[in-house]
Amino acid sequence: MLLITGGLGYVGSHAVRRLQEAGRDVVLLDNLVYGHREAALGVPCVIADLKDREALRGVFRDYPIDGVMHFAAFAAVGESVANPQKYFDNNVRAGLNLLDCMLEAGVKRLVFSSTCAIFGEPERLPLEEEHPKNPTNPYGESKLFFEKVLKWYDTAYGLKSVSLRYFNAAGAHPSGDIGEDHDPEHHLIPLAIGAAAGHRPGLTVFGDDYDTPDGTCIRDYIHVSDLADAHLLAIERLEAGGSSEAYNLGNGNGSSVLEVIRTVESVTGLKVPWKMGPRRPGDPARLVGSSEKAIRELGWRPQLNTLETIVETAWRWHRDHPRGYNS
Ligand SMILES: NC(=O)c1ccc[n+]([C@@H]2O[C@H](COP(=O)([O-])OP(=O)(O)OC[C@H]3O[C@@H](n4cnc5c(N)ncnc54)[C@H](O)[C@@H]3O)[C@@H](O)[C@H]2O)c1
C-alpha cells in the first residue's frame, strides 16, 4: 500500500486517481490546509499534519505501507520570500518527520514532488537534470535541500527515492471531476480562465520587454495527468529495485504569457481582460525543461501535452466548477 501525503491537493489528487486506475491500494494523509476532501472521495484518508509525529506513526502502524509519494508542501514562491520560516518549517521540518517515521517503519521507497524552482536563473535551455542549481527563493531552496537530504538518506540508510521536478503543472483530469482549486491561486491558466469567465479580476501581465518573440515570459506547462503517470512509473522503478534518481518533467516547449491568453480565448470563446504591468523581480525570461531522461529511463510518454489540451481540460473543470470544489 502507498501513502500519499498531500493527496487531497491538486497534483496529489490526480496521482491518486491514476493509482486507483492502476489498481493500487492507497491511503492519503492531508491536513486540509489547502486540500479538498471532495478531490479523492472513497479513498481512505487520514486528516493530520505531517508535523504531528504521533499521528504519522499511527498511519504507519495502521496501514501496511511499503512506499510513499510525498506531495505535501507549501508552494507559493512569492510567499516563501516574505515568509521563509513557513516554507522551511513545512517543506523541510515536516518532511524530515515523514522520513523519520518511514525509517522507523522500515519503509524505504519515496517519490518526492520537487520543482524546476531548484535551478534558479537558467544558464542554458532546455534545463537538464545536471544544470547548476542556485534557487532564487526559499521555496526552491527548501525543495533542493530536501533532495540533498534524500541523497544522504540513501547513502546511509538505503532509502531509495525518485525526485520529480515538475515545471508548471496545469490542466485537469479529462473526466472534468477533479481539477485545480488553489486559494489563493497563483497559476496563470486558472487565473486567465477565471478572468475570461468573469469569476476573477482581469489579469496583469508582468512585463513585455523580455528577450522572447512577443516580449512576455515563457514557461513550460505540463498536464497534471501526465505528471500522475510519471509518479506511477517512478514508484514502479523503485519497486523493481531501481536506484535513486531525479527527473525533470516538462513538455520541452515553452509557451509565452500572451500565447496562453490567446489559447484560453480560443478554447473558451471568451475574451481575457488583461493589462500590461511592469516586470516582477526574479522572473527569468524563459524556463523550459528537458524530459529526455524521464522518457528514456522511466518510459514516460506524456499524452496531453499540447497547450490546447491543457487549457481544454482546465476549462471543462472551471466551467463546471466556477467556485472550485465548493461549486
Ligand atoms: N503545482 C505546480 O505547478 C507544482 C510545480 C512544481 C512542484 N510542485 C510541488 O508539487 C506538490 C503538490 O503541489 P500542488 O500544486 O498539488 O499543491 P496543493 O497545495 O494543491 O497540494 C498540497 C497538499 O498538501 C497538503 N499539505 C501541505 N502541508 C501539509 C502538512 N504539513 N501536512 C499534511 N498535509 C499538508 C495541503 O493541504 C494540500 O492538500 C508540492 O510539493 C509542490 O511543491 C507543484
The ligand as an ORCA input file, in Angstrom:
! r2SCAN-3c Opt
* xyz 0 1
  N       1.511     22.887     -8.942
  C       2.682     23.045     -9.555
  O       2.779     23.644    -10.634
  C       3.927     22.452     -8.939
  C       5.144     22.602     -9.651
  C       6.295     22.053     -9.097
  C       6.238     21.354     -7.897
  N       5.051     21.249     -7.227
  C       5.031     20.508     -5.947
  O       4.001     19.539     -6.023
  C       3.408     19.346     -4.743
  C       1.909     19.494     -4.861
  O       1.594     20.784     -5.387
  P       0.077     21.223     -5.565
  O       0.020     22.286     -6.592
  O      -0.747     19.999     -5.704
  O      -0.192     21.902     -4.133
  P      -1.514     21.803     -3.238
  O      -1.408     22.894     -2.231
  O      -2.725     21.749     -4.100
  O      -1.341     20.395     -2.516
  C      -0.535     20.208     -1.381
  C      -1.372     19.460     -0.362
  O      -0.559     19.169      0.786
  C      -1.303     19.462      1.955
  N      -0.309     19.789      2.996
  C       0.587     20.799      2.988
  N       1.345     20.771      4.090
  C       0.939     19.686      4.823
  C       1.345     19.118      6.066
  N       2.304     19.663      6.807
  N       0.703     18.004      6.497
  C      -0.300     17.448      5.760
  N      -0.717     17.946      4.575
  C      -0.108     19.054      4.114
  C      -2.227     20.602      1.577
  O      -3.397     20.667      2.400
  C      -2.578     20.239      0.127
  O      -3.728     19.422      0.048
  C       4.067     20.356     -3.814
  O       5.084     19.683     -3.099
  C       4.674     21.375     -4.758
  O       5.823     21.972     -4.205
  C       3.889     21.786     -7.728
*
